[in-house]
Amino acid sequence: MSEAYDFIVVGAGISGSAAAYQLARQGHKVVVIDRFAPAAMASGWTLAGVRQSGRHPAELPLARAAVELWTTLEEELGAPTHYTRKGNLRLARNEEEYEHIRRMVEEQSADGLDLSFLPDNATLRAMAPALSPAILGASFCPTDGHADPHATVGAFVAAAERAGASFRNHERVTAILVEGGRVMGVATDKDNYSAPRVILAAGLFGCELLGPLGLDVPIDVRMVTVIRSVPVERVLDQVIGVAAGNWAGRQEVNGRFRVTSGGQAWHKRMDINGGERSPRPAVHPPMATLGEVVAEMERLLPGTTAHAVEEVWAGLIDMTPDALPVLDTAPAIEGLVIAMGFSGHGFCLGPITGQILAALALGDETGFDLSAFAATRFNSRPDLPQEAMTLHG
Ligand SMILES: Cc1cc2nc3c(=O)[nH]c(=O)nc-3n(C[C@H](O)[C@H](O)[C@H](O)COP(=O)(O)OP(=O)(O)OC[C@H]3O[C@@H](n4cnc5c(N)ncnc54)[C@H](O)[C@@H]3O)c2cc1C
């Protein structure tokens, strides 16, 4: 058994690296182990919208708290996140979407979110002139925005390291070690590590480590296609999505468009080029979906598809049946904390997820009602229908 730690974090995505930062800055001895490297999976594949609008009521308090943290995150971490707060527009392409958005604005405004309804195309295009004259209206949340995912995770990792946390990349956790109902550490493909507390933030692979412990979080993996252009002249400040959740996009601070499809079934292929030493696993998107994403971009942002493509990839999303994450201590296993199933919403939440996971691992109050995120909530409801994916940036 190698060195003993106070906490082991499995996974260096935004959730794990933010949790490690919180624990290390409080003086705890932390190691983060990642099968690939920081932001190798969802936290790098992401659109990286930082959004409160359109959130489930149970998730909204977390998203609002996260947005507060995003405001000063760069100063706190001492490195750029490229966080930009210029709003989120959810576009209505037809009467049905128009009604859906109008109702959402009513409901979420009643919950205290600063969200307005732009009732016609002229009002919308006064704010975002590059959008199509065919769009009927939109919701607008001025306090939503976006950030750079690799920069943000890198900033959490660097701040955690400065506070004393260690990171082990290209090392796969193969088992969470439990004895007499208590966590003892983890086994990896290279070594064993001991710690009384483990935070599991391994994204869609979390189930592989929970299964042998007799725990299960039902996860439906959805695949989303992402296209990134070369840097081009800025025409769009806001993150844009559509009411049906089947297209979203933004222009990064460097001018690149980053646009996504809706979710589709995963073809179950993941290319781990250089084995576990690969910087990140690649999932290749179907050509037909690339065509659909481009066609929708041309409908929403006419003229922008003439730009050159720099990169395409597919990202995988860990959907739970109710599209809410599990943020909880494990039932009947002392010392295990679980963060998974973010269902396409976990990038924005990252900074607050880190605080919540650290508090759960320390046995402190989190300050939030986490009952909607309980690990056991699916046990008595095996036939729960699958909630639709609502990716909106
Ligand atoms: C295309 C796409 C668009 C998205 N758009 C948005 C958006 O606009 N806004 C938003 O808020 N969210 C969005 N999301 C969701 C968001 O990106 C994720 O919810 C979030 O990044 C999850 O972070 P995580 O740290 O929990 O998991 P991940 O980032 O998946 O990190 C898990 C880490 O665990 C490691 N790992 C896995 N298994 C093991 C093991 N056995 N041993 C060691 N390490 C292991 C992996 O290598 C990985 O680095 C999107 C996701 C995708 C794919």
The ligand as an ORCA input file, in Angstrom:
! r2SCAN-3c Opt
* xyz 0 1
  C     -21.271     17.697    -25.321
  C     -21.560     18.113    -23.920
  C     -22.105     19.377    -23.673
  C     -22.338     19.799    -22.357
  N     -22.797     21.065    -22.141
  C     -22.899     21.516    -20.873
  C     -23.219     22.884    -20.637
  O     -23.370     23.669    -21.568
  N     -23.317     23.297    -19.342
  C     -23.133     22.442    -18.285
  O     -23.263     22.877    -17.140
  N     -22.808     21.142    -18.492
  C     -22.683     20.678    -19.748
  N     -22.336     19.367    -19.976
  C     -22.171     18.468    -18.838
  C     -20.878     18.698    -18.101
  O     -19.798     18.874    -19.002
  C     -20.624     17.506    -17.163
  O     -21.781     17.283    -16.375
  C     -19.456     17.759    -16.235
  O     -18.318     18.129    -16.970
  C     -19.194     16.501    -15.401
  O     -17.979     16.674    -14.725
  P     -17.425     15.516    -13.809
  O     -16.150     16.009    -13.234
  O     -18.477     15.088    -12.845
  O     -17.184     14.273    -14.785
  P     -16.102     14.106    -15.951
  O     -15.674     15.375    -16.521
  O     -16.614     13.055    -16.881
  O     -14.826     13.536    -15.178
  C     -14.694     12.204    -14.787
  C     -13.211     11.882    -14.761
  O     -13.063     10.608    -14.151
  C     -12.025      9.904    -14.803
  N     -12.253      8.491    -14.576
  C     -13.265      7.720    -15.010
  N     -13.127      6.471    -14.560
  C     -12.003      6.440    -13.811
  C     -11.323      5.420    -13.087
  N     -11.783      4.168    -13.030
  N     -10.167      5.759    -12.448
  C      -9.686      7.018    -12.479
  N     -10.301      8.015    -13.168
  C     -11.442      7.724    -13.807
  C     -12.164     10.311    -16.267
  O     -10.957     10.139    -16.982
  C     -12.597     11.777    -16.151
  O     -11.487     12.665    -16.256
  C     -22.079     18.920    -21.273
  C     -21.526     17.655    -21.516
  C     -21.259     17.262    -22.827
  C     -20.638     15.903    -23.066
*
